[in-house]
Amino acid sequence: MSKISTRQRPRRPTGAARRRAEAQRRKRNRLLLMGSTALVIVLVALVIALHVANTSSSTSASASGASGSSAASLRVGTAAPNGAFTPLGGMPETVAALRGKPALIWFVTTWCTSCEAGTQTMAQHVTTLAADGVRVVEVENYADLGQSGPSMYAFAKTLAASAFSNPDWTFGEASSTLTHTYNPKAYLDIYYLINARGEITYVNSSPGSTMPQLLSAAKALA
């Protein structure tokens, strides 16, 4: 008689068992996919939130410029550093050449809304500043701080209107060195009031909203 093997072959899963196993596998895959997707969404949202927060903070600080001298790198009471700027259609000039009478040197960007509003406001008050002996020098930050905006000529001609030709208001472009010296934090809009001796007496931004303070500071120089 032949021996009968007692070793049992492994049972193949039944159709129902296979279906249950496949369903469980698909469920696990769905859960993994959902978890991965949720993680990606959270990470993307976090990156966007951080970017928006940083941009908003930077834009807010830049749009308002330096709120008083506390945010400026050059302090009231110190000598105004020298540097070059080029008036529209003219030859390069220097800050040192402004000495002998008060001057307001104002750094703007041509794509900045506060700069637009400030230029329109300045057009209404430039004669008042001139009456106090202040020459206004409005210069574009070097290369418009890396952004695309209208030319300084188009910006000034449009916003200053008839005051564009006022001899006490000079428009121009700041050199890279002058921009870095007076505006190292890359504010969109910042100005310095300098007395006849070449000393900084007042620092602020956005003449559209700070003109009363500026006029008061200029009056004190007269």
C-alpha positions, 0 to 999 in steps of 0.5 A: 500500500502506498503511503498517504501524505499527511501534509496539507496544502495551504488553503487558497483564500476564498473569493469572499476573503480575497474581496475583503483583503482587496477592500482593506488594501484599497481603504489603507491606500485611500487613507494614506493618500488622504493623509499625504494630501492633507499634509501637503495642503497644510504645508502649502497653506503654511508657506503661503501664510508666512509669505503673505505675512512677510510681504504684508509686513514689508509692504506696510513698513515700506508704504509708510516709510520710516515713521519718524526718525526712529526707523531711519538709518540717518538720525536727526542732528547728524550731518547729511551724507554726501551722494549724487543724484541726477536731475531730469534732463540735467547734469549730476548734482550732490547733496553737499551742493545743496548746502547754503539753504534748507533742502528736502531730499525725498526718495520715492518709487514710481509704483508706490501709491503713497508716493503718488499721493505725496507728490500730489500733496507736495504740488499744493504746498511746494510754494509754502516750503519755498517761502521758508527757503526749502528746496524740494528734491524728489528722487527716484530710488535707484532702479525703482527698488527693482520693480517696474514702474513709470519713468520718473519723468512721467510720474512727476509730470503727471502727478505734479501737474503745473507745479512740475516746472516750479524751480524750487522743486527738482525731480531726478534719479538717485544713484545706487550709493545715495539710495543705499546711504539714505534708504538702506532698508528700501522704504518706498517713500522716505524724506529728510529735511536738511538745514542750511548747514547740511544737518538732518533736522527732520525725518518722515515719510508719506507727505500726503499724510505728514505734510502738517508736520513737515511744514511745521519742521520747515517753518522752524528752519526759517 
